Amino acid sequence: MRVLYLTEEAISFSDAMVRGGAIHVRNVVTGLRDRGHDVTLLDWNLAPERGFQRSISPRTRFVWGPLLTLDRAVDIGRQQDIDVVVSKTRKTYLPGLVAARRLGVPHVVHVGSSLNPPVDGLGEQLDNASFSARLRAPHDGYLVVCDYIGRQLRNRGVSNDRIFDVRNAVDVDKFHPESVPTPLAEHFREQIDASGANQGTHNLGFVGGLQPYKGLDDLAGALDQTERDWHVLVAGDGPERDRLAARFGERATFLGSVPYEQVPALFHEFDAFCLPSHTEGLPRVVLEAQATATPVIATRVGGVPEVIDDGETGLLCPPQRPAALAAALERLASDESECERLGNRGRAAVETEFSWPALYERYERALRQVIE
């Protein structure tokens, strides 16, 4: 297949990246190329690194960026005689569709987040309305990361034969219970040691953006309701950091953004991992925790129940219920064998279905079906 892959993110093939979406693009492009497909990447990047990477650098992300993407996509499509256009990010959905129509090839969008996220304020309402409008355009295929998003699309009138569940993926060799490919940087090590973590406490991990919908206030409320000595290691940054640091006090250490190549080592610092989100698609961070055999507590939202079998490969709680989170924390803290059982079964669950090679096969099968 000859694929033109569009994204508004800057993709690096040599430097470490933090954002899961960018890592997904890099892996899919290189994975499909390794499988013999001619994939050209069009990203928004000042410093492209590969011959198959055709980057643009728009002066603005609105209007100018999409228009430049459209123009360049048509040029590349004609030069490469492509078979299909894939648009990974929202700002490329419409230019990708128009380019595909001009080229006479199908257009596929990747949908990795819930279509009904909680919104706060007019800005977020307009952003979500724009996202919904772009999805209503006549795309030929929708690559979704979980059946939950597929159901949302079907409820909005998208026919089932245009929806392909490609799932998400994790590197099960790098995220492994017995090995650490890259150790934590010294300043992270010093922060953890200075916090008192690992000194008679249970270490609870969180990795993600510090946004209200991630539910960290609920986790703080859960700690208020448990007598167990948990210390939370928070990896990530965002607008809520200062307020959350004050809310948790000495019960948490905020590490800031951790480079992605060091995240596997970070999971080895956790006795358990918690994702108390109010909304999700299929969060890769849950798969990463499971791959390292770290027992997971997560909320029953989005596609999370599709990867966690409650009581077997992790623990599920209702969203925005601190008492339920507290009960799950009590369960893990009181039974070391239960932690080991949940961790091992979580690892077994992701080793095959959620590996990157399995995702490449699903991607390849979906694109072939759309082209045919």
LINLIN-V580082 format. One record per pair of residues at least 24 apart in sequence whose ideal C-beta (glycine too) atoms are under 8 Angstrom apart, sorted by the first residue. I is the first residue (numbers start at 1). J is the second residue. If there is no record, write none. Layout:
i = [I,I]
j = [J,J]
This chain:
i = [1,1,1,1,1,1,1,1,1,2,2,2,2,2,2,2,2,3,3,3,3,3,3,3,3,3,3,3,4,4,4,4,4,4,4,4,4,4,4,5,5,5,5,5,5,5,6,6,6,6,6,6,6,6,6,6,6,6,7,7,7,7,7,7,7,7,8,8,8,8,8,8,8,8,8,9,9,9,9,10,10,10,10,10,10,11,11,11,11,12,13,13,13,14,16,16,16,17,18,18,18,18,20,20,21,21,21,23,24,24,24,24,24,25,27,27,28,28,28,31,31,31,31,31,32,32,32,35,35,37,38,40,40,40,42,42,42,42,44,61,62,65,66,66,66,66,67,69,69,69,70,70,70,73,74,74,74,77,77,77,78,83,84,84,84,84,86,86,86,90,90,90,93,93,93,93,94,94,97,97,97,100,105,106,106,106,106,107,107,107,108,108,108,108,108,108,108,108,109,109,109,109,109,110,111,111,111,111,111,111,111,111,112,112,112,112,112,112,113,113,114,114,114,114,114,114,114,115,115,115,115,116,116,117,117,118,118,118,118,120,132,140,141,141,141,141,143,143,145,145,145,146,146,146,146,146,147,147,148,148,148,148,148,149,149,149,149,162,164,164,164,164,164,165,166,166,166,166,167,167,167,167,167,167,168,168,168,168,168,168,169,169,169,169,169,169,169,170,170,170,170,170,170,170,170,170,171,171,171,172,172,172,172,172,174,175,175,175,175,175,175,175,176,176,176,177,177,177,177,180,180,180,181,181,181,182,182,182,182,183,183,184,184,184,184,184,185,185,188,188,188,188,191,191,192,192,192,192,195,195,195,196,196,197,197,197,197,198,200,201,201,201,202,202,202,202,202,202,202,202,203,203,203,203,203,203,203,203,204,204,204,204,204,204,204,204,204,204,205,205,205,205,205,205,205,205,205,205,205,205,206,206,206,206,206,206,206,206,207,207,207,207,207,207,207,207,208,208,208,208,208,208,209,209,209,210,210,210,210,210,210,210,210,211,211,211,212,212,213,213,213,214,214,214,214,215,215,215,215,215,215,215,216,216,216,216,216,217,217,218,218,218,218,218,218,219,219,219,219,220,220,220,220,220,221,221,221,222,222,222,222,222,222,223,223,223,223,224,225,225,225,226,226,226,226,228,228,228,228,230,230,232,233,233,233,235,235,263,264,264,267,267,268,270,271,271,271,272,272,272,272,272,273,274,274,274,275,275,276,276,276,277,277,277,277,278,278,279,280,282,282,286,287,287,289,290,290,290,290,290,290,291,291,291,291,291,292,293,293,293,293,294,294,295,295,295,295,295,295,296,296,297,297,297,297,307,307,307,308,309,312,312,313,313,313,313,313,314,314,315]
j = [32,37,38,83,84,364,367,368,371,37,38,40,80,81,82,83,84,32,37,38,39,40,82,83,84,85,86,367,40,42,73,76,77,80,82,84,85,86,99,29,39,40,41,42,86,88,42,43,69,73,85,86,87,88,89,92,95,96,41,42,43,44,87,88,89,92,43,44,61,65,69,89,90,91,92,43,44,88,89,43,44,45,46,47,55,41,43,45,53,49,49,50,53,49,259,260,261,260,257,258,259,260,284,285,88,89,112,260,88,112,168,169,284,88,169,356,359,360,363,356,357,359,360,363,360,363,364,360,364,364,80,76,80,82,69,72,73,76,69,91,91,91,91,92,94,95,95,95,96,99,95,98,99,99,99,102,103,102,103,105,103,371,108,367,370,371,110,143,367,130,131,134,134,135,137,139,134,137,137,138,139,140,371,140,141,370,371,139,140,141,139,140,141,142,143,366,367,370,135,139,141,142,143,143,135,142,143,144,145,149,153,281,144,145,149,168,281,282,149,281,148,149,152,279,280,281,302,149,152,153,156,152,279,213,279,212,213,278,279,212,156,370,366,367,369,370,363,366,281,282,303,281,282,302,303,306,303,306,281,282,302,303,306,281,282,302,303,370,362,365,366,369,370,362,359,362,363,366,282,353,354,358,359,362,282,283,284,287,354,359,284,287,354,355,356,358,359,284,287,288,290,291,350,354,355,356,291,355,356,291,350,351,354,355,264,263,264,267,287,288,291,292,264,291,292,292,293,343,347,264,265,268,261,264,265,261,262,264,265,262,265,258,262,265,266,269,259,262,255,258,262,266,253,255,233,253,255,269,231,233,253,231,250,231,233,253,269,269,229,229,230,231,228,229,230,231,271,272,332,333,230,231,232,233,269,270,271,272,230,231,232,233,270,271,272,273,274,329,232,233,235,266,267,269,270,272,273,274,289,294,232,233,234,235,236,273,274,275,235,236,258,263,266,273,285,288,235,236,275,277,283,285,236,237,238,234,236,237,238,239,240,241,244,238,239,240,240,278,277,278,279,275,276,277,278,275,276,277,278,299,319,320,240,244,247,248,276,244,247,276,319,320,321,322,325,274,276,322,325,244,247,248,251,322,322,325,326,276,322,323,325,326,329,248,251,326,329,322,322,323,326,326,329,330,333,329,330,333,334,329,333,274,266,269,270,263,266,288,288,292,292,294,292,294,295,332,339,296,297,329,332,339,297,298,325,329,299,304,317,319,325,301,302,304,319,319,320,319,304,306,307,314,350,354,346,314,343,346,347,349,350,346,347,350,351,354,347,343,344,346,347,343,346,332,338,339,342,343,346,342,346,325,328,329,332,349,350,354,346,349,342,345,342,345,346,348,349,342,346,342]
